[in-house]
């Protein structure tokens, strides 16, 4: 199963960047989201930012991920 995860862009170097969520950092491709700048939230799927996301939507999504992690399934 694949998930697209909201992450905050903490560093940008051309077409690549470093994104962070929950203390975990990942190198990501930014070729599909040219307008993303440091501090922006992006949706990351398979190592690539696929969409820029406003902070409110990102926080809402992250809260849902946390809630799902607490489910006893």
PyMOL Python script that loads the backbone (N, CA, C, O; Angstrom):
from pymol import cmd

cmd.read_pdbstr("""\
ATOM      1  N   UNK A   1       0.847  -1.178   0.000  1.00  0.00           N
ATOM      2  CA  UNK A   1       0.000   0.000   0.000  1.00  0.00           C
ATOM      3  C   UNK A   1       0.888   1.234   0.000  1.00  0.00           C
ATOM      4  O   UNK A   1       1.862   1.308   0.749  1.00  0.00           O
ATOM      5  N   UNK A   2       0.554   2.186  -0.827  1.00  0.00           N
ATOM      6  CA  UNK A   2       1.319   3.429  -0.923  1.00  0.00           C
ATOM      7  C   UNK A   2       0.533   4.568  -0.292  1.00  0.00           C
ATOM      8  O   UNK A   2      -0.690   4.642  -0.417  1.00  0.00           O
ATOM      9  N   UNK A   3       1.244   5.441   0.378  1.00  0.00           N
ATOM     10  CA  UNK A   3       0.628   6.621   0.974  1.00  0.00           C
ATOM     11  C   UNK A   3       1.322   7.867   0.461  1.00  0.00           C
ATOM     12  O   UNK A   3       2.523   7.867   0.194  1.00  0.00           O
ATOM     13  N   UNK A   4       0.550   8.916   0.331  1.00  0.00           N
ATOM     14  CA  UNK A   4       1.110  10.238   0.056  1.00  0.00           C
ATOM     15  C   UNK A   4       1.062  10.994   1.376  1.00  0.00           C
ATOM     16  O   UNK A   4       0.004  11.091   1.998  1.00  0.00           O
ATOM     17  N   UNK A   5       2.193  11.527   1.802  1.00  0.00           N
ATOM     18  CA  UNK A   5       2.321  12.105   3.137  1.00  0.00           C
ATOM     19  C   UNK A   5       2.645  13.592   3.051  1.00  0.00           C
ATOM     20  O   UNK A   5       3.527  13.989   2.290  1.00  0.00           O
ATOM     21  N   UNK A   6       1.933  14.423   3.830  1.00  0.00           N
ATOM     22  CA  UNK A   6       2.292  15.839   3.888  1.00  0.00           C
ATOM     23  C   UNK A   6       3.607  16.007   4.651  1.00  0.00           C
ATOM     24  O   UNK A   6       3.763  15.477   5.751  1.00  0.00           O
ATOM     25  N   UNK A   7       4.539  16.735   4.069  1.00  0.00           N
ATOM     26  CA  UNK A   7       5.821  17.006   4.713  1.00  0.00           C
ATOM     27  C   UNK A   7       6.177  18.476   4.504  1.00  0.00           C
ATOM     28  O   UNK A   7       5.784  19.090   3.512  1.00  0.00           O
ATOM     29  N   UNK A   8       6.933  19.030   5.464  1.00  0.00           N
ATOM     30  CA  UNK A   8       7.380  20.423   5.344  1.00  0.00           C
ATOM     31  C   UNK A   8       8.746  20.448   4.657  1.00  0.00           C
ATOM     32  O   UNK A   8       9.656  19.709   5.032  1.00  0.00           O
ATOM     33  N   UNK A   9       8.875  21.301   3.656  1.00  0.00           N
ATOM     34  CA  UNK A   9      10.140  21.458   2.944  1.00  0.00           C
ATOM     35  C   UNK A   9      11.087  22.285   3.808  1.00  0.00           C
ATOM     36  O   UNK A   9      10.797  23.438   4.125  1.00  0.00           O
ATOM     37  N   UNK A  10      12.226  21.688   4.189  1.00  0.00           N
ATOM     38  CA  UNK A  10      13.171  22.383   5.064  1.00  0.00           C
ATOM     39  C   UNK A  10      14.415  22.879   4.334  1.00  0.00           C
ATOM     40  O   UNK A  10      15.130  23.749   4.832  1.00  0.00           O
ATOM     41  N   UNK A  11      14.670  22.322   3.152  1.00  0.00           N
ATOM     42  CA  UNK A  11      15.808  22.795   2.355  1.00  0.00           C
ATOM     43  C   UNK A  11      15.524  22.507   0.887  1.00  0.00           C
ATOM     44  O   UNK A  11      14.948  21.475   0.542  1.00  0.00           O
ATOM     45  N   UNK A  12      15.934  23.426   0.040  1.00  0.00           N
ATOM     46  CA  UNK A  12      15.753  23.229  -1.402  1.00  0.00           C
ATOM     47  C   UNK A  12      17.081  23.488  -2.096  1.00  0.00           C
ATOM     48  O   UNK A  12      17.781  24.458  -1.804  1.00  0.00           O
ATOM     49  N   UNK A  13      17.408  22.592  -3.024  1.00  0.00           N
ATOM     50  CA  UNK A  13      18.611  22.736  -3.835  1.00  0.00           C
ATOM     51  C   UNK A  13      18.232  22.359  -5.263  1.00  0.00           C
ATOM     52  O   UNK A  13      18.375  21.206  -5.668  1.00  0.00           O
ATOM     53  N   UNK A  14      17.752  23.332  -6.013  1.00  0.00           N
ATOM     54  CA  UNK A  14      17.318  23.085  -7.388  1.00  0.00           C
ATOM     55  C   UNK A  14      16.089  22.203  -7.443  1.00  0.00           C
ATOM     56  O   UNK A  14      15.049  22.528  -6.872  1.00  0.00           O
ATOM     57  N   UNK A  15      16.220  21.078  -8.141  1.00  0.00           N
ATOM     58  CA  UNK A  15      15.095  20.158  -8.314  1.00  0.00           C
ATOM     59  C   UNK A  15      14.940  19.160  -7.173  1.00  0.00           C
ATOM     60  O   UNK A  15      14.088  18.273  -7.238  1.00  0.00           O
ATOM     61  N   UNK A  16      15.748  19.294  -6.138  1.00  0.00           N
ATOM     62  CA  UNK A  16      15.676  18.375  -5.009  1.00  0.00           C
ATOM     63  C   UNK A  16      15.577  19.160  -3.717  1.00  0.00           C
ATOM     64  O   UNK A  16      15.899  20.347  -3.667  1.00  0.00           O
ATOM     65  N   UNK A  17      15.128  18.483  -2.675  1.00  0.00           N
ATOM     66  CA  UNK A  17      15.007  19.151  -1.396  1.00  0.00           C
ATOM     67  C   UNK A  17      15.008  18.147  -0.265  1.00  0.00           C
ATOM     68  O   UNK A  17      15.052  16.936  -0.478  1.00  0.00           O
ATOM     69  N   UNK A  18      14.959  18.679   0.936  1.00  0.00           N
ATOM     70  CA  UNK A  18      14.872  17.875   2.142  1.00  0.00           C
ATOM     71  C   UNK A  18      13.552  18.233   2.807  1.00  0.00           C
ATOM     72  O   UNK A  18      13.275  19.403   3.073  1.00  0.00           O
ATOM     73  N   UNK A  19      12.738  17.214   3.074  1.00  0.00           N
ATOM     74  CA  UNK A  19      11.437  17.428   3.698  1.00  0.00           C
ATOM     75  C   UNK A  19      11.404  16.690   5.029  1.00  0.00           C
ATOM     76  O   UNK A  19      12.113  15.702   5.220  1.00  0.00           O
ATOM     77  N   UNK A  20      10.568  17.182   5.956  1.00  0.00           N
ATOM     78  CA  UNK A  20      10.524  16.630   7.307  1.00  0.00           C
ATOM     79  C   UNK A  20       9.078  16.476   7.763  1.00  0.00           C
ATOM     80  O   UNK A  20       8.216  17.301   7.460  1.00  0.00           O
ATOM     81  N   UNK A  21       8.842  15.403   8.494  1.00  0.00           N
ATOM     82  CA  UNK A  21       7.577  15.209   9.207  1.00  0.00           C
ATOM     83  C   UNK A  21       7.861  14.325  10.414  1.00  0.00           C
ATOM     84  O   UNK A  21       8.503  13.282  10.288  1.00  0.00           O
ATOM     85  N   UNK A  22       7.390  14.737  11.568  1.00  0.00           N
ATOM     86  CA  UNK A  22       7.565  13.935  12.778  1.00  0.00           C
ATOM     87  C   UNK A  22       9.003  13.644  13.129  1.00  0.00           C
ATOM     88  O   UNK A  22       9.295  12.600  13.710  1.00  0.00           O
ATOM     89  N   UNK A  23       9.911  14.545  12.789  1.00  0.00           N
ATOM     90  CA  UNK A  23      11.323  14.355  13.082  1.00  0.00           C
ATOM     91  C   UNK A  23      12.063  13.494  12.069  1.00  0.00           C
ATOM     92  O   UNK A  23      13.267  13.279  12.207  1.00  0.00           O
ATOM     93  N   UNK A  24      11.365  12.999  11.059  1.00  0.00           N
ATOM     94  CA  UNK A  24      11.983  12.174  10.014  1.00  0.00           C
ATOM     95  C   UNK A  24      12.210  13.032   8.782  1.00  0.00           C
ATOM     96  O   UNK A  24      11.290  13.694   8.300  1.00  0.00           O
ATOM     97  N   UNK A  25      13.437  13.022   8.273  1.00  0.00           N
ATOM     98  CA  UNK A  25      13.778  13.799   7.080  1.00  0.00           C
ATOM     99  C   UNK A  25      14.009  12.865   5.897  1.00  0.00           C
ATOM    100  O   UNK A  25      14.552  11.770   6.042  1.00  0.00           O
ATOM    101  N   UNK A  26      13.585  13.323   4.733  1.00  0.00           N
ATOM    102  CA  UNK A  26      13.765  12.553   3.502  1.00  0.00           C
ATOM    103  C   UNK A  26      14.173  13.480   2.372  1.00  0.00           C
ATOM    104  O   UNK A  26      13.691  14.608   2.270  1.00  0.00           O
ATOM    105  N   UNK A  27      15.077  12.987   1.517  1.00  0.00           N
ATOM    106  CA  UNK A  27      15.417  13.709   0.298  1.00  0.00           C
ATOM    107  C   UNK A  27      14.282  13.463  -0.690  1.00  0.00           C
ATOM    108  O   UNK A  27      13.855  12.324  -0.877  1.00  0.00           O
ATOM    109  N   UNK A  28      13.791  14.533  -1.325  1.00  0.00           N
ATOM    110  CA  UNK A  28      12.664  14.396  -2.248  1.00  0.00           C
ATOM    111  C   UNK A  28      12.946  15.131  -3.551  1.00  0.00           C
ATOM    112  O   UNK A  28      13.738  16.073  -3.592  1.00  0.00           O
ATOM    113  N   UNK A  29      12.288  14.686  -4.607  1.00  0.00           N
ATOM    114  CA  UNK A  29      12.337  15.373  -5.890  1.00  0.00           C
ATOM    115  C   UNK A  29      11.266  16.451  -5.939  1.00  0.00           C
ATOM    116  O   UNK A  29      10.138  16.240  -5.493  1.00  0.00           O
ATOM    117  N   UNK A  30      11.624  17.604  -6.482  1.00  0.00           N
ATOM    118  CA  UNK A  30      10.698  18.739  -6.552  1.00  0.00           C
ATOM    119  C   UNK A  30      10.355  19.128  -7.984  1.00  0.00           C
ATOM    120  O   UNK A  30       9.823  20.212  -8.224  1.00  0.00           O
ATOM    121  N   UNK A  31      10.653  18.257  -8.929  1.00  0.00           N
ATOM    122  CA  UNK A  31      10.447  18.574 -10.338  1.00  0.00           C
ATOM    123  C   UNK A  31       8.984  18.859 -10.672  1.00  0.00           C
ATOM    124  O   UNK A  31       8.707  19.617 -11.601  1.00  0.00           O
ATOM    125  N   UNK A  32       8.053  18.274  -9.944  1.00  0.00           N
ATOM    126  CA  UNK A  32       6.631  18.444 -10.235  1.00  0.00           C
ATOM    127  C   UNK A  32       5.999  19.624  -9.502  1.00  0.00           C
ATOM    128  O   UNK A  32       4.852  19.982  -9.768  1.00  0.00           O
ATOM    129  N   UNK A  33       6.753  20.231  -8.573  1.00  0.00           N
ATOM    130  CA  UNK A  33       6.214  21.321  -7.758  1.00  0.00           C
ATOM    131  C   UNK A  33       7.233  22.462  -7.744  1.00  0.00           C
ATOM    132  O   UNK A  33       7.854  22.740  -6.719  1.00  0.00           O
ATOM    133  N   UNK A  34       7.392  23.110  -8.884  1.00  0.00           N
ATOM    134  CA  UNK A  34       8.392  24.177  -9.023  1.00  0.00           C
ATOM    135  C   UNK A  34       8.205  25.320  -8.033  1.00  0.00           C
ATOM    136  O   UNK A  34       9.179  25.937  -7.601  1.00  0.00           O
ATOM    137  N   UNK A  35       6.940  25.607  -7.671  1.00  0.00           N
ATOM    138  CA  UNK A  35       6.659  26.779  -6.846  1.00  0.00           C
ATOM    139  C   UNK A  35       6.910  26.568  -5.355  1.00  0.00           C
ATOM    140  O   UNK A  35       6.794  27.519  -4.582  1.00  0.00           O
ATOM    141  N   UNK A  36       7.249  25.352  -4.929  1.00  0.00           N
ATOM    142  CA  UNK A  36       7.462  25.075  -3.509  1.00  0.00           C
ATOM    143  C   UNK A  36       8.721  25.775  -3.004  1.00  0.00           C
ATOM    144  O   UNK A  36       9.775  25.727  -3.638  1.00  0.00           O
ATOM    145  N   UNK A  37       8.588  26.422  -1.852  1.00  0.00           N
ATOM    146  CA  UNK A  37       9.716  27.095  -1.212  1.00  0.00           C
ATOM    147  C   UNK A  37       9.882  26.548   0.204  1.00  0.00           C
ATOM    148  O   UNK A  37       8.978  25.908   0.741  1.00  0.00           O
ATOM    149  N   UNK A  38      11.032  26.801   0.794  1.00  0.00           N
ATOM    150  CA  UNK A  38      11.318  26.341   2.151  1.00  0.00           C
ATOM    151  C   UNK A  38      10.218  26.841   3.085  1.00  0.00           C
ATOM    152  O   UNK A  38       9.848  28.015   3.066  1.00  0.00           O
ATOM    153  N   UNK A  39       9.707  25.922   3.901  1.00  0.00           N
ATOM    154  CA  UNK A  39       8.627  26.230   4.831  1.00  0.00           C
ATOM    155  C   UNK A  39       7.266  25.771   4.344  1.00  0.00           C
ATOM    156  O   UNK A  39       6.337  25.631   5.139  1.00  0.00           O
ATOM    157  N   UNK A  40       7.139  25.535   3.047  1.00  0.00           N
ATOM    158  CA  UNK A  40       5.873  25.061   2.484  1.00  0.00           C
ATOM    159  C   UNK A  40       5.652  23.592   2.826  1.00  0.00           C
ATOM    160  O   UNK A  40       6.600  22.834   3.027  1.00  0.00           O
ATOM    161  N   UNK A  41       4.384  23.209   2.888  1.00  0.00           N
ATOM    162  CA  UNK A  41       4.029  21.798   2.975  1.00  0.00           C
ATOM    163  C   UNK A  41       3.810  21.277   1.572  1.00  0.00           C
ATOM    164  O   UNK A  41       3.224  21.954   0.728  1.00  0.00           O
ATOM    165  N   UNK A  42       4.286  20.068   1.331  1.00  0.00           N
ATOM    166  CA  UNK A  42       4.069  19.391   0.052  1.00  0.00           C
ATOM    167  C   UNK A  42       3.593  17.974   0.345  1.00  0.00           C
ATOM    168  O   UNK A  42       3.909  17.403   1.388  1.00  0.00           O
ATOM    169  N   UNK A  43       2.834  17.418  -0.582  1.00  0.00           N
ATOM    170  CA  UNK A  43       2.439  16.016  -0.478  1.00  0.00           C
ATOM    171  C   UNK A  43       3.519  15.199  -1.179  1.00  0.00           C
ATOM    172  O   UNK A  43       3.836  15.442  -2.343  1.00  0.00           O
ATOM    173  N   UNK A  44       4.082  14.225  -0.456  1.00  0.00           N
ATOM    174  CA  UNK A  44       5.177  13.412  -0.987  1.00  0.00           C
ATOM    175  C   UNK A  44       4.681  11.993  -1.241  1.00  0.00           C
ATOM    176  O   UNK A  44       4.098  11.353  -0.366  1.00  0.00           O
ATOM    177  N   UNK A  45       4.927  11.518  -2.459  1.00  0.00           N
ATOM    178  CA  UNK A  45       4.564  10.150  -2.850  1.00  0.00           C
ATOM    179  C   UNK A  45       5.724   9.563  -3.645  1.00  0.00           C
ATOM    180  O   UNK A  45       6.182  10.157  -4.621  1.00  0.00           O
ATOM    181  N   UNK A  46       6.191   8.399  -3.221  1.00  0.00           N
ATOM    182  CA  UNK A  46       7.275   7.692  -3.912  1.00  0.00           C
ATOM    183  C   UNK A  46       8.514   8.563  -4.093  1.00  0.00           C
ATOM    184  O   UNK A  46       9.200   8.480  -5.112  1.00  0.00           O
ATOM    185  N   UNK A  47       8.795   9.408  -3.080  1.00  0.00           N
ATOM    186  CA  UNK A  47      10.003  10.218  -3.119  1.00  0.00           C
ATOM    187  C   UNK A  47       9.898  11.523  -3.876  1.00  0.00           C
ATOM    188  O   UNK A  47      10.893  12.235  -4.016  1.00  0.00           O
ATOM    189  N   UNK A  48       8.713  11.855  -4.369  1.00  0.00           N
ATOM    190  CA  UNK A  48       8.526  13.094  -5.125  1.00  0.00           C
ATOM    191  C   UNK A  48       7.409  13.931  -4.517  1.00  0.00           C
ATOM    192  O   UNK A  48       6.363  13.405  -4.135  1.00  0.00           O
ATOM    193  N   UNK A  49       7.638  15.231  -4.429  1.00  0.00           N
ATOM    194  CA  UNK A  49       6.564  16.152  -4.063  1.00  0.00           C
ATOM    195  C   UNK A  49       5.630  16.229  -5.260  1.00  0.00           C
ATOM    196  O   UNK A  49       6.065  16.527  -6.373  1.00  0.00           O
ATOM    197  N   UNK A  50       4.345  15.961  -5.035  1.00  0.00           N
ATOM    198  CA  UNK A  50       3.401  15.952  -6.151  1.00  0.00           C
ATOM    199  C   UNK A  50       2.411  17.106  -6.092  1.00  0.00           C
ATOM    200  O   UNK A  50       1.693  17.362  -7.058  1.00  0.00           O
ATOM    201  N   UNK A  51       2.369  17.813  -4.943  1.00  0.00           N
ATOM    202  CA  UNK A  51       1.436  18.928  -4.813  1.00  0.00           C
ATOM    203  C   UNK A  51       1.828  19.783  -3.622  1.00  0.00           C
ATOM    204  O   UNK A  51       2.262  19.265  -2.593  1.00  0.00           O
ATOM    205  N   UNK A  52       1.674  21.088  -3.762  1.00  0.00           N
ATOM    206  CA  UNK A  52       1.852  22.005  -2.644  1.00  0.00           C
ATOM    207  C   UNK A  52       0.550  22.009  -1.851  1.00  0.00           C
ATOM    208  O   UNK A  52      -0.531  21.892  -2.429  1.00  0.00           O
ATOM    209  N   UNK A  53       0.648  22.143  -0.533  1.00  0.00           N
ATOM    210  CA  UNK A  53      -0.505  22.035   0.349  1.00  0.00           C
ATOM    211  C   UNK A  53      -0.459  23.173   1.354  1.00  0.00           C
ATOM    212  O   UNK A  53       0.610  23.494   1.873  1.00  0.00           O
ATOM    213  N   UNK A  54      -1.616  23.794   1.640  1.00  0.00           N
ATOM    214  CA  UNK A  54      -1.600  24.853   2.653  1.00  0.00           C
ATOM    215  C   UNK A  54      -1.467  24.215   4.040  1.00  0.00           C
ATOM    216  O   UNK A  54      -1.794  23.044   4.232  1.00  0.00           O
ATOM    217  N   UNK A  55      -0.985  25.002   4.994  1.00  0.00           N
ATOM    218  CA  UNK A  55      -0.652  24.464   6.316  1.00  0.00           C
ATOM    219  C   UNK A  55      -1.864  23.872   7.019  1.00  0.00           C
ATOM    220  O   UNK A  55      -1.746  22.840   7.680  1.00  0.00           O
ATOM    221  N   UNK A  56      -3.020  24.499   6.892  1.00  0.00           N
ATOM    222  CA  UNK A  56      -4.221  23.985   7.556  1.00  0.00           C
ATOM    223  C   UNK A  56      -4.573  22.579   7.058  1.00  0.00           C
ATOM    224  O   UNK A  56      -4.853  21.689   7.861  1.00  0.00           O
ATOM    225  N   UNK A  57      -4.558  22.382   5.762  1.00  0.00           N
ATOM    226  CA  UNK A  57      -4.862  21.063   5.190  1.00  0.00           C
ATOM    227  C   UNK A  57      -3.799  20.042   5.592  1.00  0.00           C
ATOM    228  O   UNK A  57      -4.119  18.886   5.869  1.00  0.00           O
ATOM    229  N   UNK A  58      -2.538  20.466   5.625  1.00  0.00           N
ATOM    230  CA  UNK A  58      -1.455  19.558   6.017  1.00  0.00           C
ATOM    231  C   UNK A  58      -1.627  19.110   7.464  1.00  0.00           C
ATOM    232  O   UNK A  58      -1.501  17.922   7.764  1.00  0.00           O
ATOM    233  N   UNK A  59      -1.912  20.048   8.360  1.00  0.00           N
ATOM    234  CA  UNK A  59      -2.083  19.706   9.773  1.00  0.00           C
ATOM    235  C   UNK A  59      -3.289  18.793   9.973  1.00  0.00           C
ATOM    236  O   UNK A  59      -3.252  17.885  10.803  1.00  0.00           O
ATOM    237  N   UNK A  60      -4.355  19.032   9.214  1.00  0.00           N
ATOM    238  CA  UNK A  60      -5.538  18.175   9.296  1.00  0.00           C
ATOM    239  C   UNK A  60      -5.198  16.746   8.856  1.00  0.00           C
ATOM    240  O   UNK A  60      -5.600  15.782   9.507  1.00  0.00           O
ATOM    241  N   UNK A  61      -4.469  16.616   7.769  1.00  0.00           N
ATOM    242  CA  UNK A  61      -4.068  15.291   7.282  1.00  0.00           C
ATOM    243  C   UNK A  61      -3.154  14.589   8.283  1.00  0.00           C
ATOM    244  O   UNK A  61      -3.318  13.398   8.544  1.00  0.00           O
ATOM    245  N   UNK A  62      -2.199  15.317   8.840  1.00  0.00           N
ATOM    246  CA  UNK A  62      -1.281  14.716   9.806  1.00  0.00           C
ATOM    247  C   UNK A  62      -2.020  14.263  11.059  1.00  0.00           C
ATOM    248  O   UNK A  62      -1.682  13.229  11.635  1.00  0.00           O
ATOM    249  N   UNK A  63      -3.028  15.028  11.490  1.00  0.00           N
ATOM    250  CA  UNK A  63      -3.832  14.631  12.647  1.00  0.00           C
ATOM    251  C   UNK A  63      -4.582  13.331  12.355  1.00  0.00           C
ATOM    252  O   UNK A  63      -4.709  12.477  13.233  1.00  0.00           O
ATOM    253  N   UNK A  64      -5.077  13.180  11.131  1.00  0.00           N
ATOM    254  CA  UNK A  64      -5.760  11.936  10.754  1.00  0.00           C
ATOM    255  C   UNK A  64      -4.793  10.753  10.748  1.00  0.00           C
ATOM    256  O   UNK A  64      -5.153   9.656  11.174  1.00  0.00           O
ATOM    257  N   UNK A  65      -3.568  10.971  10.267  1.00  0.00           N
ATOM    258  CA  UNK A  65      -2.560   9.906  10.300  1.00  0.00           C
ATOM    259  C   UNK A  65      -2.288   9.481  11.741  1.00  0.00           C
ATOM    260  O   UNK A  65      -2.184   8.288  12.026  1.00  0.00           O
ATOM    261  N   UNK A  66      -2.173  10.451  12.652  1.00  0.00           N
ATOM    262  CA  UNK A  66      -1.933  10.136  14.064  1.00  0.00           C
ATOM    263  C   UNK A  66      -3.096   9.351  14.651  1.00  0.00           C
ATOM    264  O   UNK A  66      -2.896   8.398  15.404  1.00  0.00           O
ATOM    265  N   UNK A  67      -4.317   9.757  14.302  1.00  0.00           N
ATOM    266  CA  UNK A  67      -5.496   9.053  14.792  1.00  0.00           C
ATOM    267  C   UNK A  67      -5.527   7.607  14.279  1.00  0.00           C
ATOM    268  O   UNK A  67      -5.842   6.687  15.035  1.00  0.00           O
ATOM    269  N   UNK A  68      -5.203   7.410  13.012  1.00  0.00           N
ATOM    270  CA  UNK A  68      -5.178   6.054  12.448  1.00  0.00           C
ATOM    271  C   UNK A  68      -4.123   5.187  13.132  1.00  0.00           C
ATOM    272  O   UNK A  68      -4.326   3.987  13.317  1.00  0.00           O
ATOM    273  N   UNK A  69      -3.004   5.790  13.506  1.00  0.00           N
ATOM    274  CA  UNK A  69      -1.929   5.036  14.156  1.00  0.00           C
ATOM    275  C   UNK A  69      -2.363   4.519  15.527  1.00  0.00           C
ATOM    276  O   UNK A  69      -1.840   3.515  16.010  1.00  0.00           O
ATOM    277  N   UNK A  70      -3.317   5.204  16.149  1.00  0.00           N
ATOM    278  CA  UNK A  70      -3.796   4.791  17.472  1.00  0.00           C
ATOM    279  C   UNK A  70      -4.904   3.735  17.407  1.00  0.00           C
ATOM    280  O   UNK A  70      -5.265   3.164  18.436  1.00  0.00           O
ATOM    281  N   UNK A  71      -5.445   3.467  16.222  1.00  0.00           N
ATOM    282  CA  UNK A  71      -6.522   2.486  16.087  1.00  0.00           C
ATOM    283  C   UNK A  71      -6.012   1.084  16.378  1.00  0.00           C
ATOM    284  O   UNK A  71      -4.898   0.722  16.001  1.00  0.00           O
ATOM    285  N   UNK A  72      -6.825   0.320  17.039  1.00  0.00           N
ATOM    286  CA  UNK A  72      -6.495  -1.076  17.332  1.00  0.00           C
ATOM    287  C   UNK A  72      -7.190  -1.947  16.296  1.00  0.00           C
ATOM    288  O   UNK A  72      -8.314  -2.405  16.498  1.00  0.00           O
ATOM    289  N   UNK A  73      -6.496  -2.165  15.185  1.00  0.00           N
ATOM    290  CA  UNK A  73      -7.099  -2.921  14.077  1.00  0.00           C
ATOM    291  C   UNK A  73      -6.527  -4.312  14.019  1.00  0.00           C
ATOM    292  O   UNK A  73      -6.909  -5.101  13.155  1.00  0.00           O
TER     293      UNK A  73
END
""", "prot")
cmd.dss("prot")
cmd.show_as("cartoon", "prot")
cmd.util.cbc("prot")
cmd.orient("prot")
